[in-house]
């Protein structure tokens, strides 16, 4: 089973940017969809962005709270999925995770893999 490992978190001031990476231990050829999730202290884990790869290319989805600020992308050659986060806000502070996912016809995402350690993102002045 391919393992996904998150990196790139850190401390950033409000309005700043970070790019998170989700790297596969092996080939991601068999992984059609990847989601970035986050979990803030005392809150449930939530989907932030998802990317689904198909014959016509990659399609993306975002939580309303990050639309226009976050961009998910996939580098198939590097077996890596990225989450570019711009104009960060204190409420974006959380541990961020990536995972293999699937999406049903209603647009609901389902997690297929196990959770890794995540990467901490802290937005504070």
C-alpha positions as CSV (number, residue, x, y, z in Angstrom):
1,X,0.0,0.0,0.0
2,X,1.3,3.4,-0.9
3,X,2.0,5.7,2.1
4,X,1.4,9.4,1.9
5,X,3.5,11.7,4.0
6,X,2.7,15.4,4.6
7,X,5.3,18.2,5.0
8,X,5.7,21.9,4.6
9,X,3.8,23.2,7.7
10,X,5.1,25.9,9.9
11,X,4.4,29.2,11.6
12,X,3.3,32.1,9.4
13,X,1.8,35.5,10.0
14,X,-1.7,36.3,8.9
15,X,-1.8,37.1,5.2
16,X,1.2,34.9,4.6
17,X,1.6,31.8,2.4
18,X,2.7,28.2,2.8
19,X,2.9,25.3,0.4
20,X,2.2,21.8,1.8
21,X,3.4,18.7,0.1
22,X,1.9,15.2,0.1
23,X,4.5,12.8,-1.1
24,X,3.9,9.1,-1.9
25,X,6.3,6.4,-0.7
26,X,5.9,4.8,-4.1
27,X,4.1,5.4,-7.3
28,X,0.8,7.2,-7.1
29,X,-0.3,5.8,-10.4
30,X,-3.0,3.7,-8.7
31,X,-4.3,6.7,-6.7
32,X,-7.1,8.5,-8.5
33,X,-8.0,11.0,-5.9
34,X,-6.3,12.8,-3.0
35,X,-7.8,15.0,-0.3
36,X,-6.2,17.5,2.0
37,X,-7.9,17.6,5.4
38,X,-7.3,19.6,8.6
39,X,-8.1,19.3,12.2
40,X,-8.0,22.2,14.6
41,X,-7.9,21.7,18.4
42,X,-11.3,20.6,19.7
43,X,-12.8,20.4,16.2
44,X,-13.5,17.5,13.9
45,X,-11.3,16.8,10.9
46,X,-12.6,18.5,7.8
47,X,-12.0,18.3,4.1
48,X,-10.2,21.3,2.8
49,X,-9.6,20.4,-0.9
50,X,-9.7,17.4,-3.1
51,X,-8.2,16.5,-6.5
52,X,-9.5,13.8,-8.8
53,X,-7.4,12.6,-11.7
54,X,-9.1,11.3,-14.8
55,X,-8.6,10.8,-18.5
56,X,-9.4,14.4,-19.2
57,X,-7.2,15.8,-16.5
58,X,-7.4,16.8,-12.9
59,X,-10.6,18.2,-11.3
60,X,-10.6,20.0,-7.9
61,X,-13.0,20.9,-5.1
62,X,-12.6,23.2,-2.2
63,X,-14.3,23.9,1.1
64,X,-16.1,27.3,1.0
65,X,-13.8,28.6,3.8
66,X,-10.7,28.3,1.6
67,X,-12.0,29.0,-1.9
68,X,-10.0,31.6,-3.7
69,X,-7.1,31.3,-1.2
70,X,-6.0,27.6,-1.4
71,X,-5.0,25.7,-4.5
72,X,-4.6,21.9,-4.7
73,X,-2.4,20.5,-7.5
74,X,-0.8,17.3,-8.5
75,X,2.6,16.6,-10.0
76,X,2.2,13.1,-11.5
77,X,5.9,12.9,-12.3
78,X,7.0,13.6,-8.8
79,X,4.2,11.5,-7.1
80,X,3.3,14.6,-5.1
81,X,0.1,16.5,-4.3
82,X,0.5,20.1,-3.2
83,X,-1.7,22.5,-1.3
84,X,-0.8,26.1,-1.9
85,X,-2.2,28.3,0.9
86,X,-2.3,32.1,0.4
87,X,-3.7,34.9,2.5
88,X,-3.7,32.6,5.6
89,X,-5.9,33.5,8.5
90,X,-5.6,32.5,12.2
91,X,-8.6,30.2,11.7
92,X,-6.5,28.2,9.3
93,X,-4.4,27.0,12.2
94,X,-4.6,23.2,12.3
95,X,-2.8,20.0,11.6
96,X,-3.1,19.2,7.9
97,X,-3.4,15.7,6.5
98,X,-3.5,14.2,3.1
99,X,-5.1,10.9,2.2
100,X,-6.3,8.8,-0.7
101,X,-10.0,9.4,-1.2
102,X,-12.9,8.5,-3.4
103,X,-16.0,10.6,-4.2
104,X,-19.5,9.3,-4.9
105,X,-22.0,10.7,-7.3
106,X,-23.4,13.1,-4.7
107,X,-19.9,14.7,-4.3
108,X,-19.2,13.2,-0.9
109,X,-15.6,12.3,-0.3
110,X,-14.6,9.1,1.4
111,X,-11.2,8.4,3.0
112,X,-9.6,5.2,1.7
113,X,-6.2,5.2,3.5
114,X,-4.9,5.4,7.0
115,X,-4.0,8.8,8.6
116,X,-0.4,9.9,8.8
117,X,1.2,12.3,11.3
118,X,0.1,15.4,9.5
119,X,1.9,18.7,9.4
120,X,1.2,21.6,11.7
121,X,0.2,25.0,10.3
122,X,0.0,27.9,12.8
123,X,-1.1,31.3,11.6
124,X,-0.3,33.9,14.2
125,X,1.2,37.3,14.6
